[in-house]
Amino acid sequence: MLDIKHHGAVQGVTGSCHELFVDGDNSVLVDCGLFQGAETSGTGADSNRLEIEFDVSAVRALVVTHVHIDHVGRLPYLLAAGFDGPIYCSQPSAALLPLVIEDALKVGVTRNASIIEACLARLAAQLVPLEYKQWGSIPLTTEASSVQVRLCRAGHILGSAYVTFRVKGDAICRPEGATHKQYHDVVFSGDLGAPYSPLLPAPQSPYRADQLILESTYGDRNHENRATRRQRLQHSLEHALKDSGTVLIPAFSIGRTQELLYELEHIIHQNKQKAVSRTRSGASLRWEDIDIIIDSPLASRFTRVYRSLEPYWDAEAKRRVKAGRHPLSFEQVTTIDDHDTHLQTVSYLQRQTRPAIVIAASGMCAGGRIVNYLKALLGDERNDVLFVGYQAAGTPGRDILRYHDKTNGYVMFDGERYPIHAKVQQISGYSAHAGQRDLLNFIKGMRVRPGKVHLVHGDDHAKQTLKGMIEQVHPTCDVIVP
């Protein structure tokens, strides 16, 4: 009998990890992510307790929907717990995953090169890349049932996928007396992207899903369309840059950084000669004069891989390349790799009066190089912080959003208070997640719609709101909030 256990992303939006049981001895794991901020697993394991707290003896395979840390961050611990089965993912994810795991090990576990190399070698031996829309087989210890797996584009980041498991045999629950049902399709959405995201084709609904495990990050709201949010990005940056300050954009190294570069290249291409700021001496600065600083060695490595994966870009991005443009590598961009240069750049921006845009990890300000920029620049009212992604509860990013407009507002870093005098803005339309309308359309687009939907990966309000909308639009669907 099919069963699903949720080991993460049920009390918030991080730590995604779900187990599909074919029977008591055979299961498939979908993602194995890190908890972030104040979020915990069902047994209370938080971001400081990374061990795998569930039995992995039945797990025959792991399927990775995409390589964000909240979906793959506990993979080394899964290997340490004894998992030695195949790890399925898309071809682009297979190119990106080793970089993510290497960084996760260096930041959270060890910098011992031999240990890291051993883990990466183990990962390489178990990795099974799949082309989109092609079926693969999951090895089981039973002949009474079989499971096939297929990945389709999810439009969230490069390589992201939603997963269809086609289950046949004794595991299928058939209505009493019925013998015609030959298979049961269980679809895990992973993280679905919003339509028209930069670089990525929009996700298309599967033909059918008998059972759907659906993310609900933005289940209670909709996003602006892409043209509107690009205009908002440009207007926000122009407003921020006019007083010659620094604009800090916290962004995850993979996905969001590349999307921002893509959008910035287009803004500059369209507005090269447009004045955007002035120096202290009164000289006018145009868009083409603005320095864009990418301060993340990991983001630089990801961007290089993104460029090598051009065949997986959408048609618009390919047209820009064909026209001689370089959407991810243009002359205004300065990349900072080593730590000394990073510290020098922070110090320089603290003193200078020439405007600049800084994109640095992490996206929720919970570590990474963005923290040093915030410590140095949050107290200066000339500067701006621009959030373009979700900020989970318990993260400094959420606190900056919550307290920036309060009298004596501050944020804590390393046990010390830092006053917030910089202007703080948020463009929620730049989320890489689908909005409520997109999630409903994902179900609506199926020819055979699910009889059961599990809502995961969302705050309580988002899940309950989406539950009500699904029940309203699809009244015969059983909507479960684990």
C-alpha positions as CSV (number, residue, x, y, z in Angstrom):
1,M,0.0,0.0,0.0
2,L,1.4,3.4,-1.0
3,D,2.2,5.7,1.8
4,I,4.1,9.0,2.1
5,K,6.1,10.3,5.1
6,H,7.3,13.9,5.3
7,H,10.6,14.4,7.0
8,G,10.8,18.1,6.3
9,A,9.2,21.2,4.8
10,V,6.0,20.5,6.8
11,Q,6.5,23.2,9.4
12,G,7.8,25.8,7.1
13,V,9.5,26.2,3.7
14,T,12.9,24.5,4.3
15,G,14.3,21.0,4.9
16,S,12.4,19.4,2.0
17,C,12.5,15.6,2.4
18,H,9.7,13.2,1.5
19,E,9.6,9.4,1.5
20,L,7.3,7.5,-0.8
21,F,6.7,3.9,0.5
22,V,5.8,1.3,-2.1
23,D,5.7,-1.3,0.8
24,G,7.2,-1.7,4.2
25,D,10.6,-2.7,2.7
26,N,10.9,-0.3,-0.3
27,S,10.8,3.4,-0.5
28,V,12.1,6.3,-2.5
29,L,13.3,9.6,-1.0
30,V,12.6,12.9,-2.7
31,D,15.2,15.5,-1.7
32,C,17.1,15.7,1.6
33,G,17.4,19.3,2.4
34,L,18.8,21.6,5.2
35,F,16.6,23.4,7.7
36,Q,17.1,27.1,7.8
37,G,16.3,29.9,10.2
38,A,13.9,28.8,13.0
39,E,12.4,25.9,11.1
40,T,12.7,22.3,12.4
41,S,11.9,18.8,11.3
42,G,8.9,16.9,12.7
43,T,11.1,15.6,15.5
44,G,12.6,18.9,16.4
45,A,15.8,18.7,14.5
46,D,16.9,22.2,13.5
47,S,19.6,23.7,11.4
48,N,22.2,22.8,14.1
49,R,21.3,19.1,14.2
50,L,21.9,17.7,10.8
51,E,21.8,13.9,11.4
52,I,19.3,11.9,9.5
53,E,16.7,11.1,12.2
54,F,14.7,8.6,10.3
55,D,15.4,5.0,9.3
56,V,16.9,4.7,5.8
57,S,17.0,0.9,5.5
58,A,14.1,0.9,3.1
59,V,15.3,3.7,0.9
60,R,16.2,2.3,-2.5
61,A,16.8,5.6,-4.3
62,L,17.0,9.4,-3.8
63,V,15.5,11.7,-6.4
64,V,16.8,15.3,-6.3
65,T,14.3,17.9,-7.6
66,H,16.9,20.7,-7.7
67,V,20.2,21.7,-6.0
68,H,19.2,24.5,-3.6
69,I,20.6,23.8,-0.1
70,D,17.2,23.4,1.5
71,H,16.6,20.4,-0.8
72,V,20.1,18.8,-0.9
73,G,22.0,20.1,2.2
74,R,21.7,16.9,4.2
75,L,22.8,14.6,1.4
76,P,26.2,14.0,3.0
77,Y,24.5,12.9,6.2
78,L,22.3,10.6,4.2
79,L,25.4,9.0,2.7
80,A,26.9,8.8,6.2
81,A,23.8,7.1,7.5
82,G,24.4,4.2,5.0
83,F,22.4,5.1,1.9
84,D,24.2,3.6,-1.1
85,G,21.4,3.6,-3.7
86,P,21.2,5.6,-6.9
87,I,20.7,9.4,-6.8
88,Y,18.6,10.5,-9.7
89,C,18.5,14.1,-11.0
90,S,18.4,16.1,-14.2
91,Q,21.5,16.5,-16.4
92,P,22.0,20.2,-15.4
93,S,21.5,19.3,-11.7
94,A,24.2,16.6,-12.0
95,A,26.6,19.4,-13.2
96,L,25.7,21.7,-10.3
97,L,25.2,19.3,-7.4
98,P,28.9,18.6,-6.7
99,L,29.6,22.3,-6.3
100,V,26.7,22.7,-3.8
101,I,27.8,19.7,-1.7
102,E,31.4,20.7,-1.7
103,D,30.4,24.2,-0.4
104,A,28.0,22.7,2.2
105,L,30.8,20.4,3.5
106,K,33.3,23.3,3.7
107,V,30.9,25.6,5.5
108,G,29.1,23.2,7.8
109,V,31.3,20.1,8.2
110,T,35.0,20.2,7.4
111,R,37.6,21.8,5.2
112,N,39.6,18.6,5.2
113,A,40.3,18.0,1.5
114,S,40.5,14.2,1.7
115,I,37.1,14.0,3.5
116,I,35.5,16.3,1.0
117,E,37.0,14.4,-2.0
118,A,35.9,11.1,-0.5
119,C,32.3,12.4,-0.2
120,L,32.3,13.8,-3.7
121,A,33.7,10.6,-5.1
122,R,30.9,8.7,-3.4
123,L,28.4,11.1,-4.8
124,A,29.7,10.7,-8.3
125,A,29.5,7.0,-8.1
126,Q,25.8,7.1,-7.1
127,L,24.7,9.9,-9.3
128,V,22.4,8.9,-12.2
129,P,21.6,11.9,-14.5
130,L,18.3,11.6,-16.4
131,E,17.2,13.6,-19.4
132,Y,13.9,15.4,-19.0
133,K,10.8,13.4,-20.0
134,Q,12.6,10.1,-20.1
135,W,11.6,7.2,-17.8
136,G,14.0,5.5,-15.5
137,S,13.5,2.5,-13.2
138,I,13.8,2.5,-9.4
139,P,15.5,-0.7,-8.1
140,L,13.2,-2.6,-5.6
141,T,13.7,-5.7,-3.5
142,T,10.2,-7.0,-4.5
143,E,8.8,-8.2,-7.8
144,A,5.2,-7.6,-6.6
145,S,5.5,-3.9,-7.6
146,S,7.6,-1.7,-9.8
147,V,8.3,2.1,-9.9
148,Q,9.4,4.2,-12.8
149,V,10.6,7.8,-12.4
150,R,10.4,10.7,-14.8
151,L,11.6,14.3,-14.5
152,C,10.0,17.3,-16.2
153,R,11.1,21.0,-16.1
154,A,9.9,22.9,-13.1
155,G,11.2,26.4,-14.1
156,H,12.6,27.2,-10.6
157,I,16.3,27.2,-11.2
158,L,18.4,25.6,-14.0
159,G,18.0,21.8,-13.7
160,S,15.0,22.0,-11.5
161,A,12.3,19.3,-12.0
162,Y,9.0,18.0,-10.8
163,V,9.0,14.2,-10.4
164,T,6.5,11.6,-11.5
165,F,6.6,8.2,-10.0
166,R,4.6,5.6,-11.9
167,V,3.8,2.7,-9.6
168,K,2.5,-0.6,-10.8
169,G,1.6,-3.9,-9.1
170,D,0.4,-4.7,-5.6
171,A,1.2,-1.2,-4.2
172,I,-1.7,0.2,-6.1
173,C,-4.9,0.7,-4.1
174,R,-7.8,-0.3,-6.4
175,P,-11.5,0.3,-5.7
176,E,-13.2,-2.9,-4.5
177,G,-13.9,-5.1,-7.5
178,A,-11.9,-3.0,-9.9
179,T,-9.1,-4.6,-11.9
180,H,-8.6,-2.1,-14.7
181,K,-6.2,0.3,-13.0
182,Q,-2.8,-0.5,-14.3
183,Y,-0.7,2.1,-12.6
184,H,-0.8,5.0,-10.1
185,D,1.0,8.3,-10.8
186,V,2.4,10.2,-7.8
187,V,3.8,13.6,-8.7
188,F,6.1,15.6,-6.4
189,S,6.2,19.3,-7.5
190,G,9.6,20.1,-5.9
191,D,9.7,23.9,-6.2
192,L,7.8,25.2,-9.1
193,G,8.9,28.4,-10.8
194,A,6.8,31.3,-11.9
195,P,6.0,31.6,-15.6
196,Y,8.5,33.7,-17.7
197,S,11.3,33.4,-15.2
198,P,14.6,34.6,-16.7
199,L,16.6,31.9,-18.6
200,L,14.0,29.1,-17.9
201,P,11.2,27.6,-19.9
202,A,7.9,27.7,-17.9
203,P,6.8,24.4,-16.3
204,Q,4.1,22.5,-18.1
205,S,1.6,20.4,-16.2
206,P,1.8,16.6,-16.4
207,Y,-0.9,14.8,-18.3
208,R,-2.1,13.1,-15.2
209,A,-1.5,12.8,-11.4
210,D,-3.4,10.5,-9.2
211,Q,-1.7,12.0,-6.2
212,L,0.1,15.3,-5.9
213,I,2.6,16.6,-3.4
214,L,2.6,20.3,-4.0
215,E,4.7,23.2,-2.7
216,S,2.8,26.1,-1.2
217,T,5.4,28.8,-0.5
218,Y,3.2,31.5,-2.1
219,G,-0.1,29.7,-1.7
220,D,-1.6,32.9,-0.3
221,R,-0.6,35.4,-2.9
222,N,0.2,36.1,-6.5
223,H,3.3,37.6,-8.1
224,E,3.6,40.5,-10.5
225,N,4.1,39.7,-14.1
226,R,7.7,39.7,-15.4
227,A,7.5,43.0,-17.2
228,T,6.1,44.7,-14.1
229,R,8.7,43.3,-11.8
230,R,11.6,44.2,-14.1
231,Q,10.3,47.7,-14.1
232,R,10.0,47.6,-10.3
233,L,13.6,46.3,-10.1
234,Q,14.8,49.2,-12.3
235,H,12.8,51.8,-10.5
236,S,14.0,50.5,-7.1
237,L,17.6,50.5,-8.2
238,E,17.3,54.0,-9.7
239,H,15.8,55.3,-6.5
240,A,18.5,53.6,-4.4
241,L,21.4,54.8,-6.6
242,K,20.4,58.4,-6.9
243,D,22.1,59.4,-3.6
244,S,25.3,57.6,-4.5
245,G,24.9,54.8,-2.0
246,T,25.4,51.1,-2.3
247,V,22.5,48.7,-3.0
248,L,22.9,45.4,-1.3
249,I,21.0,42.4,-2.8
250,P,21.1,39.2,-0.7
251,A,20.8,36.4,-3.1
252,F,21.3,32.6,-3.2
253,S,24.4,31.7,-5.2
254,I,22.5,29.5,-7.6
255,G,19.4,30.6,-9.4
256,R,18.7,34.1,-8.1
257,T,22.1,35.5,-8.7
258,Q,22.1,34.4,-12.4
259,E,18.5,35.7,-12.9
260,L,19.5,39.1,-11.5
261,L,22.5,39.2,-13.7
262,Y,20.3,38.4,-16.7
263,E,17.8,41.1,-15.8
264,L,20.5,43.7,-15.0
265,E,22.1,43.1,-18.4
266,H,18.8,43.8,-20.1
267,I,18.2,47.0,-18.0
268,I,21.6,48.3,-18.9
269,H,21.2,47.3,-22.6
270,Q,17.9,49.2,-22.8
271,N,19.1,52.3,-20.8
272,K,22.9,52.6,-21.4
273,Q,22.9,56.4,-21.8
274,K,20.3,57.1,-19.1
275,A,21.6,59.0,-16.1
276,V,21.0,57.2,-12.8
277,S,23.3,58.9,-10.3
278,R,25.9,61.6,-9.7
279,T,29.3,61.6,-8.1
280,R,30.1,63.9,-5.2
281,S,31.7,66.3,-7.7
282,G,28.4,66.5,-9.6
283,A,29.4,64.3,-12.6
284,S,26.5,62.4,-14.0
285,L,26.7,58.6,-14.0
286,R,24.8,56.5,-16.5
287,W,23.5,53.0,-16.2
288,E,26.5,51.7,-18.2
289,D,28.8,53.3,-15.6
290,I,27.4,51.5,-12.6
291,D,29.6,48.9,-11.0
292,I,27.9,45.5,-10.3
293,I,29.8,43.4,-7.8
294,I,29.2,39.7,-7.5
295,D,30.8,38.7,-4.2
296,S,30.5,35.0,-4.0
297,P,33.1,32.5,-5.2
298,L,30.3,29.9,-5.3
299,A,28.0,32.1,-7.4
300,S,30.9,32.7,-9.8
301,R,31.4,28.9,-10.2
302,F,27.6,28.4,-10.7
303,T,27.5,31.2,-13.3
304,R,30.2,29.5,-15.3
305,V,28.3,26.2,-15.2
306,Y,25.1,28.1,-16.1
307,R,26.9,29.5,-19.2
308,S,28.0,26.0,-20.2
309,L,24.4,24.7,-19.9
310,E,23.1,27.1,-22.6
311,P,21.3,24.3,-24.4
312,Y,18.9,24.2,-21.4
313,W,18.2,28.0,-21.5
314,D,14.8,29.2,-22.9
315,A,14.3,30.6,-26.4
316,E,14.6,34.3,-25.3
317,A,18.0,33.8,-23.7
318,K,19.3,31.9,-26.7
319,R,18.2,34.8,-29.0
320,R,20.1,37.3,-26.9
321,V,23.2,35.2,-27.2
322,K,22.7,34.9,-31.0
323,A,22.5,38.7,-31.1
324,G,25.9,39.0,-29.6
325,R,24.9,39.8,-26.1
326,H,26.3,38.1,-23.0
327,P,23.4,37.8,-20.4
328,L,25.6,36.4,-17.6
329,S,28.9,38.0,-18.4
330,F,29.0,41.7,-19.3
331,E,31.6,44.4,-18.8
332,Q,30.0,46.1,-15.8
333,V,30.3,43.0,-13.6
334,T,33.2,42.6,-11.2
335,T,33.5,39.2,-9.5
336,I,35.2,38.8,-6.2
337,D,36.7,35.5,-5.2
338,D,39.2,35.7,-2.4
339,H,38.4,36.7,1.1
340,D,41.0,39.5,1.4
341,T,39.6,41.3,-1.7
342,H,36.1,40.8,-0.2
343,L,37.2,42.6,3.0
344,Q,38.9,45.3,1.0
345,T,35.7,45.8,-1.0
346,V,33.5,46.1,2.1
347,S,35.9,48.7,3.5
348,Y,36.0,50.6,0.2
349,L,32.2,50.8,-0.1
350,Q,32.0,52.0,3.5
351,R,34.2,55.0,2.6
352,Q,33.3,55.7,-1.0
353,T,30.6,57.9,-2.5
354,R,30.3,56.2,-5.9
355,P,27.2,54.1,-6.3
356,A,27.4,50.4,-6.7
357,I,25.2,47.3,-6.7
358,V,26.4,44.3,-4.7
359,I,24.9,40.8,-5.0
360,A,26.2,38.4,-2.3
361,A,25.1,35.3,-0.6
362,S,23.2,34.2,1.4
363,G,19.7,35.0,0.3
364,M,18.2,35.1,3.8
365,C,21.3,36.9,5.3
366,A,21.9,33.8,7.6
367,G,25.7,33.7,6.9
368,G,27.8,34.2,3.9
369,R,29.6,37.4,2.7
370,I,26.4,39.5,2.7
371,V,26.7,39.6,6.5
372,N,29.9,41.7,6.4
373,Y,28.3,44.1,4.0
374,L,25.3,44.5,6.2
375,K,27.4,45.0,9.3
376,A,29.3,47.8,7.6
377,L,26.6,49.5,5.5
378,L,23.2,49.0,7.3
379,G,23.9,52.0,9.5
380,D,24.2,54.5,6.6
381,E,21.0,56.0,5.3
382,R,22.5,56.5,1.8
383,N,22.5,52.7,1.3
384,D,19.7,50.4,0.4
385,V,18.9,46.7,1.0
386,L,16.8,45.1,-1.7
387,F,15.2,41.8,-1.0
388,V,14.1,39.8,-4.0
389,G,13.3,36.4,-2.4
390,Y,11.5,34.8,0.5
391,Q,12.8,35.4,4.0
392,A,12.1,32.5,6.4
393,A,11.1,33.1,10.0
394,G,14.1,33.2,12.3
395,T,16.5,34.5,9.7
396,P,18.2,38.0,9.8
397,G,16.6,38.8,6.5
398,R,13.1,38.4,8.0
399,D,14.2,40.6,11.0
400,I,15.5,43.3,8.7
401,L,12.2,43.4,6.8
402,R,10.3,43.4,10.1
403,Y,12.2,46.0,12.0
404,H,13.7,48.4,9.5
405,D,10.9,50.9,9.8
406,K,10.7,50.8,13.6
407,T,12.2,53.4,15.8
408,N,15.7,52.2,16.8
409,G,15.2,49.2,14.6
410,Y,18.1,46.7,14.6
411,V,19.2,43.3,13.6
412,M,21.5,40.8,15.4
413,F,24.7,39.4,13.9
414,D,27.1,37.3,16.0
415,G,25.5,38.5,19.2
416,E,25.8,42.2,18.4
417,R,23.1,44.8,17.5
418,Y,23.4,46.6,14.2
419,P,21.1,49.6,13.7
420,I,19.1,49.7,10.5
421,H,19.3,53.2,8.9
422,A,19.6,52.0,5.3
423,K,16.4,52.0,3.3
424,V,14.9,48.5,2.9
425,Q,12.8,47.4,-0.1
426,Q,11.3,44.1,-1.2
427,I,10.2,43.0,-4.6
428,S,8.3,39.8,-3.9
429,G,7.5,39.4,-7.6
430,Y,11.1,38.2,-8.2
431,S,10.6,35.0,-6.2
432,A,11.6,31.9,-8.1
433,H,8.5,30.2,-6.7
434,A,5.2,29.9,-8.4
435,G,2.4,32.2,-7.0
436,Q,-1.0,31.0,-5.9
437,R,-2.5,31.4,-9.5
438,D,0.4,29.4,-10.9
439,L,0.0,26.6,-8.4
440,L,-3.7,26.3,-9.2
441,N,-3.0,26.4,-12.9
442,F,-0.5,23.5,-12.4
443,I,-3.4,21.4,-11.3
444,K,-5.9,22.8,-13.8
445,G,-3.5,22.0,-16.6
446,M,-3.7,18.3,-15.9
447,R,-6.0,16.2,-18.1
448,V,-6.4,13.7,-15.3
449,R,-6.4,15.6,-12.0
450,P,-5.3,14.3,-8.7
451,G,-7.8,12.8,-6.2
452,K,-5.5,13.7,-3.4
453,V,-3.1,16.6,-2.8
454,H,-0.6,17.0,0.0
455,L,0.5,20.6,0.7
456,V,4.0,21.0,1.9
457,H,6.8,23.7,1.8
458,G,4.8,26.6,3.1
459,D,3.8,28.6,6.2
460,D,0.5,27.6,7.8
461,H,-1.4,30.6,6.4
462,A,-0.1,29.9,2.9
463,K,-1.1,26.2,3.1
464,Q,-4.5,26.8,4.6
465,T,-5.3,29.5,2.0
466,L,-4.2,27.3,-0.9
467,K,-6.2,24.4,0.6
468,G,-9.3,26.5,0.5
469,M,-8.7,27.6,-3.1
470,I,-8.0,24.0,-4.3
471,E,-11.2,22.8,-2.6
472,Q,-13.2,25.6,-4.2
473,V,-11.9,25.0,-7.7
474,H,-11.6,21.2,-7.5
475,P,-14.3,20.1,-5.0
476,T,-13.7,16.4,-5.5
477,C,-10.1,16.6,-4.5
478,D,-9.0,15.5,-1.0
479,V,-6.5,18.2,0.2
480,I,-4.2,17.2,3.0
481,V,-2.0,19.5,5.2
482,P,0.5,17.1,6.9
